[in-house]
């Protein structure tokens, strides 16, 4: 997780994961705008078409039954 502090008074404003954040400091009133310069690309869970995937165990059981 990334810690976010005010650019003016250094008060901790937030902690977490973000791509873009606008937050006003309650102590000094400074508007802090931050964004990630190189966000990680979205994860691709499975890009393989279904027809090319190996059969699941439930399909194997159905095929082996007489």
Secondary structure, 3 states (H helix, E strand, C coil): CEEEECCCCCCEEEEECCCEEEEECCCCCCEEEEECCCCCCCCCCCCCCHHHCCCCHHHHHHHHCC
